[in-house]
Amino acid sequence: MSMALKQVFNKDRTFRPKRKFEPGTQRFELHKKAQASLNAGLDLKQAVQLPHGEDLNDWVAVHVVDFFNRINLIYGTISDSCTDQTCPVMSGGPKYEYRWQDEHKYKRPTALSAPKYMSLLMDWIEVQINNENIFPTNVGTPFPKCFMQVAKKILSRLFRVFVHVYIHHFDRVSQMGAEAHVNTCYKHFYYFVTEFNLTDHKELEPLKEMTARMCH
């Protein structure tokens, strides 16, 4: 692959391979159930509720992967206008700045440009959801004790993508006619994380006013 082509693939996050659910697995059936609820036009608040008799870990795992795929696509649609020059800091307006930290290169919270932060975030999530020890795909393999903690961390960090997109790039979203789609995805995400208490209230603070208008 040429360097120029590599840069396009690296820049456009929509080329990131989607984590799929294998047909015939319990997770695939749950995914279909979740999608059917949405497609039937079920109220989003109801659609996120745990189906009777289902395991909460499985339900959360399905949604974490689904939100990762969808939010990744949303960011991909505006990534051409989110550059080191336009967004030298990963932020949500003047009051909120997000610093990156991981177990490898960035041991301390580090200020990065928004595109660099997003790239590290999507790579980090991909590693988590493809790790069989955290997101087991075989029926009968138990989830680890740390699963909910990891899921919360993923969802909290994905919420920051919404914050950045809404506060800094919503004109681009509107320009592309994607406003309704992004709003629906956000509402679905918000109802899910609040239904199961998967994100700290302080994380939700930057979009509090918008959320009040949209979701209540």
Disulfide bonds with the S-S distance in Angstrom:
none
